[in-house]
């Protein structure tokens, strides 16, 4: 793409002509607006030229349409990414400045009459009828997407869609900002005696955090590496209660209140869906996904709920009995902030297993090295650390080469929490490469997380759950990095969202396999592998309270779907108590009336679509991954032929074929719906 190196203000701008090596060391908030304005103008001109081209063939029409917004997309992703990982008032202002302009452009692109007419004209040509399967799918999905985004709307309806999309972009961005600000604003300083029972590493880290801010005692936050150990191990019940309640109140404080935004987002989404001819937002979102409709996704979740609930009730009765045996028959009833604490005591007694005992075997560098060795053996790719400018000193950069030595991808990692970084873990793509006439262009992606950080005396020692998260995000990264689809819009993770979690979730399976663990689970001081008795206790405890873990995920999926299918955002009902009442049926202890977890549920409300009406995808894909891994379990977890088949059928294919077809190609049959319950010990 041709662009000047200065934006309209005459400022030299590193966001223009961004190549594979992104100059993160030079990019500043003041560059965003000028770069986006320049790229919007250039892309608009390319759009008009494309729509007016007198003759159209795939090479100079569909192929050009495929890459039309490529540079704009990359810059937009960079700006949003930087506001998520090194957030500041300046970065937030930069993101908010470009948000309405980019939202309007993408909406108008889908409504461009000349381009829509040109697309239909090309679809009617003999060349279109003779396209190979991948290009034919590109044509069909493009037509379907234009229709779903309103290309057939006229007059006032077109204008209303533009307004809806712009407002959705603004209000979901505000939701995300409120969650980040609420999380960053919370801190609690406590003396050492209140941390009785909490692992020493957490006590040391929170003390250093307090010292770094000139305070005495320990600084507690709502970041997962601090919050989860407190809820699991702290003997101080009032402390557990205080942090649990603070987490449940994120996004409702004055000046950061997401409650009115939730109703507005639900109203805007429903109006948009109905404007486009769908019954509700879930039907709109799921139209091109494996589930197909909101009702089918609801039935999927409710069926799993019904089949899991007997084990759920049994587990909870056993926990209550255990609690009263230890605390006395007249002890107060268990509350939500007691669950993890007493469950950990029960697990320790039943299995003599404490997850903290595993941490010394999971130093971050060792986990990464072992994971890279696993994918070398299974998928035939090598990963090596390299050098590139990052957005923070903790950022690292890697290259991926295939068996022939071809550079197929690079990626960044950013693993540890900061107050300026959003919570959770995620993978994203900066640049989509793939096969080209002159060879292979590499892909570029990233993985971010909020894992237990290193301290002055020890490396970052991960929990088993954090190890699974690292493997999970790397599965997403491989889906992007190993794509061999020539059409960029069908490449990598651009698949149905209830299929996109298959590559990520299947990677987690290797974490529980002894052969795989021995490649990376080594004590950071002695180099010894996990002792056999500790491994045995870990496996025995693997499905401890599996029904509760499953029901927690069902609660998120069903709350999401119910809000987008059955809740009427135009009525008088309040979405917060509506959501709380649904969640209460999946939590074994009474929820307080003030519980407002939905107000910080960023998966659902921090982008115009995101996981809205799609959170069920995790469980849907978990069925796929439990079933698909059974082939690895049968043929060998390091079987190169099985790994090659998974690359050829899934990881390399993106959205170049229907996901059900790709799954059948790998497994030779449709998914076994019982695979997940069987793996979890619930059948």
TITORDO-581682 format. One line per 10 residues: their letters; for each residue x, y, z of C-alpha. Coordinates in steps of 0.25 Angstrom, whole numbers. Layout:
A	X/Y/Z | ...
% end
This chain:
XXXXXXXXXX	0/0/0 | 5/14/-3 | 4/24/8 | 13/36/12 | 21/35/25 | 14/48/30 | -1/49/34 | -10/61/31 | -3/69/42 | 10/67/35
XXXXXXXXXX	15/59/47 | 25/47/44 | 16/35/47 | 21/21/50 | 7/16/48 | 7/19/33 | 13/8/25 | 14/-2/37 | 21/-14/32 | 24/-28/38
XXXXXXXXXX	33/-21/49 | 24/-12/56 | 31/0/62 | 25/-1/76 | 37/6/82 | 33/19/73 | 17/18/74 | 11/29/83 | -4/32/85 | -3/45/77
XXXXXXXXXX	0/36/64 | -13/29/65 | -23/40/60 | -14/45/48 | -11/31/43 | -25/26/44 | -30/38/36 | -20/36/25 | -23/22/24 | -38/24/24
XXXXXXXXXX	-36/34/12 | -27/24/5 | -36/12/7 | -48/20/3 | -42/23/-10 | -38/9/-13 | -52/5/-9 | -58/15/-19 | -48/10/-30 | -52/-5/-27
XXXXXXXXXX	-67/-2/-28 | -65/5/-41 | -56/-4/-48 | -61/-7/-62 | -57/-22/-63 | -56/-31/-51 | -49/-44/-49 | -45/-51/-36 | -31/-46/-37 | -34/-31/-38
XXXXXXXXXX	-47/-31/-31 | -49/-42/-20 | -35/-43/-17 | -34/-27/-16 | -46/-27/-7 | -40/-37/2 | -28/-28/5 | -36/-15/4 | -36/-11/19 | -23/-19/22
XXXXXXXXXX	-14/-7/27 | -26/0/34 | -29/-12/41 | -15/-14/46 | -14/0/51 | -27/-1/58 | -23/-14/65 | -10/-7/69 | -17/5/75 | -27/-4/83
XXXXXXXXXX	-17/-13/87 | -8/-2/93 | -20/3/101 | -22/-11/107 | -7/-13/111 | -1/0/114 | -14/8/117 | -13/23/120 | -22/35/118 | -15/38/106
XXXXXXXXXX	-17/24/99 | -31/24/104 | -33/37/97 | -27/33/84 | -35/20/84 | -48/28/86 | -44/38/76 | -43/28/65 | -54/19/69 | -66/26/63
XXXXXXXXXX	-59/29/50 | -54/14/48 | -68/9/52 | -75/18/42 | -65/14/31 | -67/-1/34 | -82/1/34 | -83/9/21 | -73/-1/15 | -84/-12/17
XXXXXXXXXX	-95/-3/12 | -87/2/-1 | -97/1/-12 | -87/1/-23 | -78/-10/-17 | -91/-18/-14 | -95/-17/-28 | -81/-20/-33 | -81/-32/-24 | -94/-38/-29
XXXXXXXXXX	-90/-35/-43 | -77/-43/-41 | -85/-54/-35 | -93/-56/-47 | -81/-57/-56 | -76/-71/-62 | -63/-69/-55 | -70/-68/-42 | -77/-81/-45 | -64/-88/-48
XXXXXXXXXX	-57/-84/-35 | -49/-94/-27 | -55/-98/-14 | -47/-88/-5 | -50/-76/-14 | -64/-80/-16 | -66/-80/-1 | -59/-67/0 | -70/-61/-10 | -81/-68/-3
XXXXXXXXXX	-77/-63/11 | -75/-49/6 | -89/-49/0 | -95/-54/13 | -87/-44/21 | -91/-33/13 | -106/-37/14 | -104/-39/29 | -98/-25/31 | -110/-18/24
XXXXXXXXXX	-106/-17/9 | -120/-19/5 | -125/-8/15 | -130/5/9 | -132/20/13 | -135/22/28 | -132/8/31 | -117/9/26 | -116/22/34 | -121/15/46
XXXXXXXXXX	-111/4/45 | -100/14/44 | -104/20/57 | -106/7/64 | -92/2/60 | -85/15/64 | -92/16/77 | -90/1/80 | -75/3/78 | -75/15/88
XXXXXXXXXX	-83/9/99 | -76/-5/99 | -62/3/99 | -68/11/111 | -72/-2/118 | -58/-8/116 | -51/5/121 | -60/4/134 | -56/-10/137 | -41/-7/135
XXXXXXXXXX	-42/6/143 | -50/-1/154 | -40/-12/155 | -28/-3/155 | -35/6/166 | -37/-5/176 | -26/-7/187 | -26/-12/201 | -14/-11/210 | -14/-22/221
XXXXXXXXXX	-4/-26/232 | 3/-39/231 | -6/-46/242 | -18/-45/233 | -11/-54/222 | -10/-66/231 | -11/-79/221 | -8/-71/209 | 4/-76/201 | 17/-70/205
XXXXXXXXXX	20/-66/190 | 7/-57/190 | 11/-51/204 | 24/-47/198 | 19/-42/186 | 8/-33/192 | 18/-28/203 | 27/-24/192 | 16/-17/184 | 13/-9/197
XXXXXXXXXX	27/-5/199 | 28/-1/185 | 17/9/188 | 23/14/201 | 13/6/209 | 14/-4/221 | 7/-18/221 | 2/-24/208 | -5/-18/196 | -16/-27/191
XXXXXXXXXX	-23/-25/178 | -33/-32/169 | -23/-37/159 | -24/-52/159 | -10/-56/164 | -14/-49/177 | -29/-51/178 | -30/-65/175 | -20/-70/186 | -27/-61/196
XXXXXXXXXX	-41/-67/193 | -34/-81/193 | -25/-81/205 | -27/-69/214 | -32/-73/228 | -37/-59/230 | -52/-61/226 | -55/-46/227 | -43/-43/217 | -49/-54/207
XXXXXXXXXX	-62/-47/208 | -57/-33/206 | -49/-37/193 | -60/-46/188 | -70/-35/190 | -61/-25/183 | -59/-34/171 | -75/-35/170 | -76/-20/171 | -66/-16/159
XXXXXXXXXX	-73/-7/149 | -83/-1/158 | -76/10/165 | -79/24/163 | -73/29/151 | -70/15/146 | -84/10/146 | -87/0/135 | -101/-3/140 | -108/7/130
XXXXXXXXXX	-98/2/119 | -103/-12/120 | -117/-9/117 | -113/0/106 | -104/-10/99 | -115/-20/100 | -125/-11/94 | -116/-6/83 | -112/-21/79 | -126/-25/79
XXXXXXXXXX	-131/-14/70 | -119/-16/61 | -122/-31/59 | -137/-28/57 | -134/-17/47 | -125/-28/39 | -137/-38/39 | -133/-46/51 | -142/-50/63 | -132/-46/73
XXXXXXXXXX	-117/-43/75 | -113/-58/78 | -120/-62/64 | -112/-51/57 | -99/-55/63 | -101/-70/62 | -106/-70/48 | -93/-74/42 | -88/-82/54 | -89/-97/57
XXXXXXXXXX	-100/-95/67 | -108/-88/56 | -118/-81/66 | -120/-75/80 | -130/-86/83 | -121/-97/79 | -110/-92/87 | -119/-90/99 | -124/-105/97 | -109/-109/97
XXXXXXXXXX	-106/-102/110 | -119/-107/117 | -116/-121/113 | -102/-121/119 | -108/-114/132 | -119/-125/133 | -109/-136/132 | -99/-130/141 | -108/-125/152 | -109/-138/160
XXXXXXXXXX	-94/-138/162 | -94/-124/165 | -104/-125/176 | -96/-138/181 | -83/-130/181 | -89/-118/189 | -96/-127/199 | -82/-134/202 | -75/-121/204 | -86/-116/214
XXXXXXXXXX	-84/-129/221 | -69/-128/221 | -70/-113/226 | -79/-116/238 | -70/-128/242 | -58/-119/243 | -65/-106/247 | -76/-112/256 | -91/-114/254 | -94/-100/259
XXXXXXXXXX	-84/-93/250 | -90/-82/241 | -95/-86/227 | -85/-86/216 | -85/-73/207 | -79/-71/193 | -66/-66/199 | -65/-79/207 | -66/-89/195 | -52/-89/189
XXXXXXXXXX	-46/-89/203 | -53/-101/209 | -53/-108/195 | -38/-107/195 | -37/-113/210 | -47/-124/205 | -38/-127/193 | -25/-127/201 | -31/-137/211 | -37/-146/201
XXXXXXXXXX	-25/-146/191 | -14/-141/200 | -12/-131/188 | -10/-116/189 | -8/-109/175 | 2/-100/182 | 12/-112/182 | 12/-112/167 | 17/-98/165 | 32/-100/167
XXXXXXXXXX	31/-110/155 | 25/-99/146 | 35/-88/144 | 29/-79/132 | 42/-81/124 | 42/-96/126 | 27/-97/122 | 29/-89/110 | 41/-97/106 | 33/-110/108
XXXXXXXXXX	21/-105/101 | 30/-102/89 | 36/-116/89 | 22/-122/89 | 18/-115/77 | 31/-118/70 | 28/-133/72 | 13/-133/69 | 12/-122/59 | 26/-121/53
XXXXXXXXXX	28/-106/56 | 40/-100/63 | 39/-88/72 | 51/-79/75 | 53/-66/83 | 56/-54/74 | 57/-39/75 | 47/-28/72 | 43/-15/78 | 32/-17/89
XXXXXXXXXX	22/-8/96 | 27/-12/110 | 40/-17/116 | 34/-30/119 | 30/-33/105 | 37/-44/97 | 37/-48/83 | 38/-62/76 | 39/-67/62 | 32/-80/57
XXXXXXXXXX	38/-89/45 | 32/-101/39 | 39/-114/36 | 45/-109/23 | 51/-97/31 | 41/-87/25 | 38/-75/34 | 23/-76/35 | 20/-67/47 | 25/-58/59
XXXXXXXXXX	18/-54/71 | 19/-46/84 | 17/-50/98 | 13/-41/110 | 9/-50/122 | 9/-42/135 | -1/-33/141 | 0/-18/142 | -10/-7/147 | -10/-2/132
XXXXXXXXXX	-13/-15/126 | -27/-21/125 | -30/-34/132 | -31/-48/126 | -23/-55/115 | -24/-54/100 | -18/-56/87 | -19/-46/75 | -14/-45/61 | -7/-33/56
XXXXXXXXXX	-3/-38/42 | -9/-49/34 | 1/-55/24 | 0/-69/17 | 3/-75/3 | 6/-65/-8 | 11/-66/-22 | 25/-63/-18 | 25/-72/-6 | 20/-71/8
XXXXXXXXXX	17/-58/16 | 18/-60/31 | 7/-57/41 | 9/-48/53 | 1/-50/66 | 2/-48/81 | -2/-55/94 | -5/-47/107 | -8/-52/121 | -8/-48/135
XXXXXXXXXX	0/-59/141 | 7/-60/154 | 19/-51/152 | 34/-54/157 | 40/-47/169 | 54/-44/174 | 57/-58/178 | 49/-67/169 | 45/-68/155 | 30/-67/151
XXXXXXXXXX	24/-80/156 | 11/-83/150 | -1/-91/156 | -6/-103/148 | -18/-94/143 | -8/-83/138 | -1/-94/131 | -13/-99/124 | -16/-84/120 | -3/-82/114
XXXXXXXXXX	-5/-95/106 | -19/-90/102 | -15/-77/97 | -3/-84/89 | -14/-93/82 | -21/-80/77 | -7/-75/73 | -4/-88/65 | -17/-87/58 | -13/-73/53
XXXXXXXXXX	1/-76/51 | 0/-90/43 | -11/-85/34 | -9/-88/19 | -21/-81/13 | -18/-72/2 | -31/-63/5 | -28/-55/17 | -42/-53/21 | -43/-68/22
XXXXXXXXXX	-30/-70/29 | -26/-74/43 | -36/-72/55 | -46/-65/45 | -55/-77/47 | -69/-79/54 | -67/-75/69 | -72/-89/74 | -61/-95/66 | -50/-85/69
XXXXXXXXXX	-48/-91/83 | -45/-105/78 | -30/-102/75 | -28/-95/88 | -35/-105/97 | -29/-117/91 | -15/-112/95 | -19/-112/109 | -20/-127/109 | -5/-129/108
XXXXXXXXXX	-3/-122/122 | -9/-135/129 | -1/-145/121 | 12/-150/128 | 20/-152/116 | 17/-137/112 | 19/-132/127 | 33/-138/127 | 37/-129/116 | 35/-117/124
XXXXXXXXXX	30/-119/138 | 43/-118/145 | 46/-112/159 | 52/-99/157 | 63/-102/167 | 66/-116/166 | 62/-119/152 | 55/-132/156 | 42/-136/149 | 29/-136/157
XXXXXXXXXX	30/-148/167 | 21/-160/163 | 13/-159/176 | 10/-144/174 | 6/-147/159 | -3/-158/164 | -10/-149/174 | -12/-138/163 | -18/-148/153 | -27/-154/164
XXXXXXXXXX	-32/-140/168 | -33/-135/153 | -48/-137/153 | -50/-132/168 | -63/-124/168 | -63/-125/153 | -78/-123/153 | -77/-110/160 | -66/-105/150 | -75/-109/138
XXXXXXXXXX	-87/-102/145 | -79/-89/146 | -77/-89/131 | -92/-93/128 | -96/-81/137 | -88/-71/128 | -93/-77/115 | -107/-78/120 | -107/-64/126 | -101/-58/113
XXXXXXXXXX	-112/-66/104 | -123/-62/113 | -120/-48/113 | -119/-48/97 | -131/-57/94 | -141/-57/106 | -139/-43/113 | -146/-31/108 | -137/-19/109 | -148/-10/105
XXXXXXXXXX	-157/-14/117 | -157/-10/132 | -148/-22/137 | -134/-19/142 | -124/-28/135 | -115/-29/147 | -124/-36/156 | -129/-44/144 | -115/-49/142 | -112/-51/157
XXXXXXXXXX	-124/-60/158 | -119/-68/147 | -105/-69/152 | -111/-73/166 | -116/-86/161 | -102/-90/158 | -95/-85/171 | -97/-94/183 | -97/-83/193 | -107/-71/193
XXXXXXXXXX	-103/-59/185 | -105/-45/192 | -114/-35/185 | -103/-26/182 | -96/-37/174 | -93/-30/160 | -83/-39/153 | -90/-36/140 | -85/-22/141 | -71/-26/139
XXXXXXXXXX	-73/-38/129 | -64/-32/119 | -66/-44/110 | -80/-40/107 | -80/-25/107 | -66/-19/104 | -68/-20/89 | -80/-18/79 | -80/-33/77 | -69/-41/85
XXXXXXXXXX	-74/-53/92 | -88/-47/93 | -98/-58/91 | -86/-67/88 | -80/-70/102 | -86/-84/100 | -75/-86/90 | -65/-91/101 | -74/-103/105 | -78/-106/90
XXXXXXXXXX	-63/-106/86 | -60/-114/99 | -68/-125/94 | -60/-124/81 | -47/-124/88 | -50/-135/98 | -54/-144/86 | -43/-140/76 | -32/-142/87 | -37/-157/88
XXXXXXXXXX	-31/-159/75 | -17/-154/80 | -19/-163/93 | -22/-175/84 | -11/-173/74 | 0/-166/83 | 0/-152/89 | 13/-149/81 | 9/-157/68 | 14/-148/57
XXXXXXXXXX	4/-154/47 | -8/-151/56 | -2/-137/58 | 0/-135/43 | -14/-139/41 | -19/-129/51 | -11/-118/44 | -16/-122/31 | -30/-123/35 | -32/-112/45
XXXXXXXXXX	-20/-103/48 | -16/-100/34 | -30/-98/28 | -36/-86/35 | -50/-84/30 | -47/-90/16 | -58/-101/18 | -70/-103/27 | -65/-106/41 | -73/-119/42
XXXXXXXXXX	-66/-123/30 | -53/-121/35 | -56/-128/48 | -61/-140/40 | -48/-140/32 | -40/-141/44 | -48/-151/52 | -55/-158/41 | -69/-156/48 | -77/-146/55
XXXXXXXXXX	-74/-142/69 | -78/-151/81 | -86/-142/90 | -83/-150/102 | -68/-148/101 | -67/-136/110 | -76/-142/121 | -68/-155/120 | -55/-148/121 | -60/-140/133
XXX	-65/-153/141 | -79/-148/140 | -85/-160/132
% end
